[in-house]
């Protein structure tokens, strides 16, 4: 398995309220010895003689979170082991904060989906998972999260029963098959007691797999980023001029390579105008280089002087992608005010803003039943569904499955400048 040791693994925790997400992260940090001395002191001061250490205080930083015993905002934590670095996003479990969960999951390389085994009714045949487990799994599928680890928590409350763990795994496999999730692993844990978090549990000898941290250490940390030259995709962020009065005037185009790779001498096409040119020079953070690839911040110089500005996109001449003005996209609504299909919104895609209008709502997704509501007329807060979007001018976009950076966007209210929605492009035409 190809693992980039230099880039951290970004993963989120997702699950229902009280599944133990914050406790899991706290225990993970504690057992992996990733806490600073002041954090350890804070834990010990908050220790309760009856319940022991409350690990959730390490991530539930807002006063309202501590008072209500829930996670509201996305909390990011950083730690490392001898094998790799991690960025954890502890995302809310409550339906009211679905937009926060979407924000955290949008950049994740993997997700740890927690299931509170003690909350399930094992008399049901087949076993039914909680609605929020379905909701979060559906969102992870929409966001193309490539790796999922299902952590079946609170196994201590089920006397570490292997049959009940297997029943939960079977139920989730059925859900995964329905959603189209393929890369799924399972681990039985007790976050409060530390079973199978960092160290293998003596209470579950029947589980022959690795503990959670070991599973995370072996996951790949790259999403769908192609390094092929034919997929080169570079949105221009800034046009750099040093001194236009001199004969040796420098003109460079700065930005991040979103896909593919580029080398001096390669031919490129500028969208949406369609002009072609050749790469003359490449400047990276370290100085002048001969080639660069996806993820790098670079300045590109061309052999020709062409009218290029922020929002234009360089692609390989071999790349068949064309600028498009009509999009089909999955939309997650963030705003308290519902979608108004009669008005225009600003669509921010890579480095440009264009006016956009929602032409048609194809359906809303009921994430509890996984059914599609075909007759929806608007989006309310936290709604997820498919829409048709018309743009004022073309953009050079891929699908979200092809590339997250060039296949995603946000919608902005022109009057308030609030971010009202996030979108994942399904098709561009």
For each residue, the residues with C-beta under 8 A, 3 or more apart:
1: 218 220
2: 220 222
3: 84 218 219 220 221
4: 7 220 221 222
5: 83 84
6:
7: 4 85 221 222
8: 78 80 84 85 86 87 221
9: 84 85 86 87 109 110 216 219 221
10: 86 87 89 107 108 109 110 221
11: 86 87 88 89 108 109 110 111 112 216 219
12: 88 89 90 91 101 104 105 108 110 111 112
13: 21 24 25 88 89 90 91 111 112 114
14: 21 91 93 101 105 111 112 113 114 136 137 139 140
15: 19 20 21 93 113 114 115 116 132 133 136 153
16: 19 93 114 116 119 130 131 132 133
17: 70 93 94 132
18: 69 93 116 119
19: 15 16 93 114 115 116 119 153
20: 15 23 24 114 116 153 154 191 192
21: 13 14 15 24 25 71 90 91 93 114
22: 25 26 55 56 58 59 60 71 75 90
23: 20 26 27 54 55 56 191 192
24: 13 20 21 27 28 55 112 114 151 153 189 191 197 212
25: 13 21 22 28 29 55 58 59 77 88 90
26: 22 23 29 30 43 53 54 55 56 57 58 59
27: 23 24 30 31 55 191 192 194 197
28: 24 25 31 32 34 79 88 197 198 212 213
29: 25 26 32 34 35 39 55 58 77 79
30: 26 27 33 34 35 43 53 55 58
31: 27 28 194 197 198 199 213
32: 28 29 79 81 198 213
33: 30
34: 28 29 30 79 80 81
35: 29 30 39 40 43 58
36: 39 40
37: 40 41
38: 41 42
39: 29 35 36 42 43 58
40: 35 36 37 43 44
41: 37 38 44 45
42: 38 39 45 46 57
43: 26 30 35 39 40 46 47 53 54 55 57 58
44: 40 41 47 53
45: 41 42
46: 42 43 53 54 57
47: 43 44 52 53 54
48: 51 52 53 54
49:
50:
51: 48 54
52: 47 48 192
53: 26 30 43 44 46 47 48
54: 23 26 43 46 47 48 51 57
55: 22 23 24 25 26 27 29 30 43 58 191 192
56: 22 23 26 59 60
57: 26 42 43 46 54 60 66
58: 22 25 26 29 30 35 39 43 55 77
59: 22 25 26 56 71 75 77 90
60: 22 56 57 65 66 71 75
61: 65 73 75
62: 65 66 72 73
63: 66 67
64: 67 68 72
65: 60 61 62 68 69 70 71 72 73
66: 57 60 62 63 69
67: 63 64
68: 64 65 72
69: 18 65 66
70: 17 65 92 93 94
71: 21 22 59 60 65 75 90 91 92 93 94 97
72: 62 64 65 68 92 94 97 100
73: 61 62 65 92 97 100
74: 89 90 91 92 100 101 103 104
75: 22 59 60 61 71 89 90
76: 87 88 89 90
77: 25 29 58 59 87 88 90
78: 8 85 86 87 88
79: 28 29 32 34 85 86 88
80: 8 34 84 85 86
81: 32 34 84 86 213 217
82:
83: 5 217
84: 3 5 8 9 80 81 217 221
85: 7 8 9 78 79 80
86: 8 9 10 11 78 79 80 81 216
87: 8 9 10 11 76 77 78
88: 11 12 13 25 28 76 77 78 79
89: 10 11 12 13 74 75 76 104 105 108
90: 12 13 21 22 25 59 71 74 75 76 77 104
91: 12 13 14 21 71 74 100 101 104 105
92: 70 71 72 73 74 96 97 98 100 101
93: 14 15 16 17 18 19 21 70 71 97 101 132 136
94: 17 70 71 72 97 132
95: 98 132 135 382
96: 92 382
97: 71 72 73 92 93 94 100 101
98: 92 95 101 102 135 139 332 382 384
99: 102 103 332 333 334 381 382 422
100: 72 73 74 91 92 97 103 104
101: 12 14 74 91 92 93 97 98 104 105 136 139
102: 98 99 105 106 139 143 332 422
103: 74 99 100 106 422
104: 12 74 89 90 91 100 101 107 108
105: 12 14 89 91 101 102 108 111 139 140 143 145
106: 102 103 143 404 408 422
107: 10 104 404
108: 10 11 12 89 104 105 111 143 145
109: 9 10 11 146 147 219 220 221 222 223
110: 9 10 11 12 145 146 147 148 149 216 219 221
111: 11 12 13 14 105 108 140 145 147 148 149
112: 11 12 13 14 24 148 149 151 212 216
113: 14 15 133 136 137 140 148 149 150 151 172
114: 13 14 15 16 19 20 21 24 151 153 191
115: 15 19 120 129 130 133 150 151 152 153 168 172
116: 15 16 18 19 20 119 120 130 153 154
117: 120 152 153 154 155 157 158 164 165 168
118: 154 157 158
119: 16 18 19 116 130
120: 115 116 117 127 128 129 130 168
121: 124 127 128
122: 127 164 167
123:
124: 121 127 128
125:
126: 170 171 174
127: 120 121 122 124 167 168 170 171
128: 120 121 124 171
129: 115 120 133 134 168 171 172 175
130: 16 115 116 119 120 133 134
131: 16 134 135 367 368
132: 15 16 17 93 94 95 135 136
133: 15 16 113 115 129 130 136 137 172 175
134: 129 130 131 137 138 175 367 368 370
135: 95 98 131 132 138 139 367 368
136: 14 15 93 101 113 132 133 139 140
137: 14 113 133 134 140 141 148 172 175 176 179 181
138: 134 135 141 142 179 365 367 370 384
139: 14 98 101 102 105 135 136 142 143 332 367 384
140: 14 105 111 113 136 137 143 145 148 181
141: 137 138 144 145 179 180 181
142: 138 139 330 332 365 384 424
143: 102 105 106 108 139 140 400 424
144: 141 223 224 400 401 404 424
145: 105 108 110 111 140 141 148
146: 109 110 183 220 223 224
147: 109 110 111 183 185 219 220
148: 110 111 112 113 137 140 145 176 181 183 184 185
149: 110 111 112 113 184 185 186 187 212 215 216
150: 113 115 168 169 172 184 185 186 187
151: 24 112 113 114 115 187 189 191 212
152: 115 117 155 165 168 169 186 187 188 189
153: 15 19 20 24 114 115 116 117 189 190 191
154: 20 116 117 118 157 158 190 191 192
155: 117 152 158 160 161 165 188 189 190 195 203 204
156: 159 160 190 192 193 195 203
157: 117 118 154
158: 117 118 154 155 161 164 165
159: 156
160: 155 156 188 195 201 203 204
161: 155 158 164 165
162: 165 166 204 206 207
163: 166 167
164: 117 122 158 161 167 168
165: 117 152 155 158 161 162 168 169 186 188 207
166: 162 163 169 170
167: 122 127 163 164 170 171
168: 115 117 120 127 129 150 152 164 165 171 172
169: 150 152 165 166 172 173 186
170: 126 127 166 167 173 174
171: 126 127 128 129 167 168 174 175
172: 113 115 129 133 137 150 168 169 175 176 184 186
173: 169 170 176 177 184
174: 126 170 171 177 178
175: 129 133 134 137 171 172 178 179 181
176: 137 148 172 173 179 180 181 182 184
177: 173 174 180 181
178: 174 175 370
179: 137 138 141 175 176 370
180: 141 176 177
181: 137 140 141 148 175 176 177 184
182: 176
183: 146 147 148
184: 148 149 150 172 173 176 181
185: 147 148 149 150 209 215
186: 149 150 152 165 169 172 209
187: 149 150 151 152 196 207 209 210 211 212 215
188: 152 155 160 165 195 196 201 204 207
189: 24 151 152 153 155 195 196 197 201 212
190: 153 154 155 156 193 194 195 196 201 203
191: 20 23 24 27 55 114 151 153 154 194 197
192: 20 23 27 52 55 154 156
193: 156 190
194: 27 31 190 191 197 198 199
195: 155 156 160 188 189 190 201 203 204
196: 187 188 189 190 199 200 201 204 207 211 212
197: 24 27 28 31 189 191 194 211 212 213
198: 28 31 32 194 211 212 213
199: 31 194 196 211
200: 196 207 210 211
201: 160 188 189 190 195 196 204 207 211
202: 205
203: 155 156 160 190 195
204: 155 160 162 188 195 196 201 207
205: 202
206: 162
207: 162 165 187 188 196 200 201 204
208:
209: 185 186 187 215
210: 187 200 214 215 218
211: 187 196 197 198 199 200 201 214 215
212: 24 28 112 149 151 187 189 196 197 198 215 216
213: 28 31 32 81 197 198 216 217
214: 210 211 217 218
215: 149 185 187 209 210 211 212 218 219
216: 9 11 86 110 112 149 212 213 219
217: 81 83 84 213 214
218: 1 3 210 214 215
219: 3 9 11 109 110 147 215 216
220: 1 2 3 4 109 146 147
221: 3 4 7 8 9 10 84 109 110
222: 2 4 7 109 225
223: 109 144 146 404
224: 144 146 401 402 403 404
225: 222 258 259 294 295 403
226: 231 259 260 294 402 403
227: 231 260 261 293 294
228: 231 260 261
229: 232 260 261 262 263 266 316 318
230: 260 316 318 319
231: 226 227 228 259 260 316 319 403
232: 229 257 259 260 261 262 266 268 314 315 316 319
233: 257 258 259 260 313 314 315 319 321 396 398 403 406
234: 253 255 256 257 258 262 268 298 300 313 314 315
235: 255 256 258 311 312 313 350 351 352 396 406
236: 239 253 254 255 308 309 310 311 312 313 314 351
237: 254 255 256 310 351
238: 253 254 255 310
239: 236 251 252 253 254 308 309 310
240: 250 251 252 253 254 299
241: 244 249 250 251
242: 249 250
243: 246 249 250
244: 241 249
245: 249
246: 243 249
247:
248:
249: 241 242 243 244 245 246
250: 240 241 242 243 301
251: 239 240 241 301 302 305
252: 239 240 281 283 299 300 301
253: 234 236 238 239 240 299 300 301 302 308 314
254: 236 237 238 239 240 297 298 299 300
255: 234 235 236 237 238 297 298 351
256: 234 235 237 295 296 297 298 405
257: 232 233 234 260 261 262 292 293 294 295 296 298
258: 225 233 234 235 294 350 403 405 406
259: 225 226 231 232 233 294 398 402 403 405 406
260: 226 227 228 229 230 231 232 233 257 293 294 316 319
261: 227 228 229 232 257 291 292 293 294
262: 229 232 234 257 266 268 279 282 291 292 293 298 300 316
263: 229 266 279 282 290 291 292
264: 279 280 281 282 290 291
265: 278 279
266: 229 232 262 263 278 279 316
267: 276 277 278 279 316 317
268: 232 234 262 276 277 278 279 302 314 315 316 317
269: 274 275 276 314 315 316 317 319
270: 273 274 275 276 277 306 308 312 313 314
271: 274 312 313 314 315 321 322 323 394 396
272: 312 313 323 393 394 395 396
273: 270 306 307 312
274: 269 270 271
275: 269 270 304 306
276: 267 268 269 270 317
277: 267 268 270 302 303 304 306
278: 265 266 267 268 302 303 304
279: 262 263 264 265 266 267 268 282 300 301 302 303
280: 264 301 302 303
281: 252 264 288 300 301
282: 262 263 264 279 288 289 290 291 292 298 299 300 301
283: 252 287 288 289 298 299 300 301
284: 287 288 289 292 296 297 298
285: 296 297
286: 289
287: 283 284
288: 281 282 283 284
289: 282 283 284 286 292 298
290: 263 264 282
291: 261 262 263 264 282
292: 257 261 262 263 282 284 289 296 298
293: 227 257 260 261 262 296
294: 225 226 227 257 258 259 260 261
295: 225 256 257
296: 256 257 284 285 292 293
297: 254 255 256 284 285
298: 234 254 255 256 257 262 282 283 284 289 292
299: 240 252 253 254 282 283
300: 234 252 253 254 262 279 281 282 283 314
301: 250 251 252 253 279 280 281 282 283
302: 251 253 268 277 278 279 280 305 306
303: 277 278 279 280
304: 275 277 278
305: 251 302
306: 270 273 275 277 302
307: 273
308: 236 239 253 270 312
309: 236 239 312
310: 236 237 238 239 351 352
311: 235 236 350 351 352 353
312: 235 236 270 271 272 273 308 309
313: 233 234 235 236 270 271 272 323 350 396
314: 232 233 234 236 253 268 269 270 271 300
315: 232 233 234 268 269 271 319 321 396
316: 229 230 231 232 260 262 266 267 268 269 319
317: 267 268 269 276
318: 229 230
319: 230 231 232 233 260 269 315 316
320:
321: 233 271 315 396 398
322: 271 396
323: 271 272 313 394 395 396
324: 327 391 394 395 396 397 428 429
325: 390 391 393 394 395
326: 388 389 390 391 428 429
327: 324 388 389 391 397 423 425 426 427 428 429
328: 362 386 387 388 389 425 426 427 428 429
329: 386 387 389 409 423 424 425 426
330: 142 384 385 386 400 423 424 426
331: 358 379 384 385 386 387 411 421 422 423
332: 98 99 102 139 142 382 383 384 421 422 423
333: 99 338 339 379 380 381 382 383 384 420 421
334: 99 381 382 419 420 421 422
335: 338 381 413 418 419 420 421
336: 381
337: 340 420
338: 333 335 378 379 380 381
339: 333 358 361 378 379 420 421
340: 337 343 378
341: 357 358 359 361 377 378
342:
343: 340 357
344: 355 356 357 392 414
345: 355 356 357 358 411 412 413 414 420 421
346: 353 354 355 356 411 412 413 414
347: 353 354 355 356 389 391 395 409 410 411 412 423
348: 352 353 409 410 411 412
349: 352 354 395 397 406 408 409
350: 235 258 311 313 395 405 406
351: 235 236 237 255 310 311
352: 235 310 311 348 349 395
353: 311 346 347 348 412
354: 346 347 349 391 392 393 395
355: 344 345 346 347 391 392
356: 344 345 346 347 389 390 391 392 411
357: 341 343 344 345 389 390
358: 331 339 341 345 361 387 388 389
359: 341 387 388 389 390
360: 387 388
361: 339 341 358 364 376 377 378 379 385 386 387
362: 328 374 385 386 387 388
363: 372 373 374 376 385 386
364: 361 372 373 376 379 383 384 385
365: 138 142 370 371 372 373 384 385 386
366: 369 370 371 372 373
367: 131 134 135 138 139 370 384
368: 131 134 135
369: 366
370: 134 138 178 179 365 366 367
371: 365 366
372: 363 364 365 366 385
373: 363 364 365 366 376 385
374: 362 363
375:
376: 361 363 364 373 379 385
377: 341 361
378: 338 339 340 341 361
379: 331 333 338 339 361 364 376 383 385 421
380: 333 338 383
381: 99 333 334 335 336 338
382: 95 96 98 99 332 333 334
383: 332 333 364 379 380
384: 98 138 139 142 330 331 332 333 364 365 367
385: 330 331 361 362 363 364 365 372 373 376 379
386: 328 329 330 331 361 362 363 365 426
387: 328 329 331 358 359 360 361 362 423
388: 326 327 328 358 359 360 362
389: 326 327 328 329 347 356 357 358 359 423
390: 325 326 356 357 359
391: 324 325 326 327 347 354 355 356 394 395
392: 344 354 355 356
393: 272 325 354
394: 271 272 323 324 325 391
395: 272 323 324 325 347 349 350 352 354 391
396: 233 235 271 272 313 315 321 322 323 324 406
397: 324 327 349 406 407 409 425 428
398: 233 259 321 402 403 406 407 425 428
399: 402 403 407 425 426 427 428
400: 143 144 330 403 404 407 408 424 425 426
401: 144 224 407
402: 224 226 259 398 399 406 407
403: 224 225 226 231 233 258 259 398 399 400 406 407
404: 106 107 144 223 224 400 407 408
405: 256 258 259 350 408
406: 233 235 258 259 349 350 396 397 398 402 403
407: 397 398 399 400 401 402 403 404 424 425
408: 106 349 400 404 405 422 423 424 425
409: 329 347 348 349 397 422 423 425
410: 347 348 419 421 422 423
411: 331 345 346 347 348 356 419 420 421 422 423
412: 345 346 347 348 353 417 418 419 420
413: 335 345 346 416 417 418 420
414: 344 345 346 417
415:
416: 413
417: 412 413 414
418: 335 412 413
419: 334 335 410 411 412 422
420: 333 334 335 337 339 345 411 412 413
421: 331 332 333 334 335 339 345 379 410 411
422: 99 102 103 106 331 332 334 408 409 410 411 419
423: 327 329 330 331 332 347 387 389 408 409 410 411
424: 142 143 144 329 330 400 407 408
425: 327 328 329 397 398 399 400 407 408 409 428
426: 327 328 329 330 386 399 400
427: 327 328 399
428: 324 326 327 328 397 398 399 425
429: 324 326 327 328
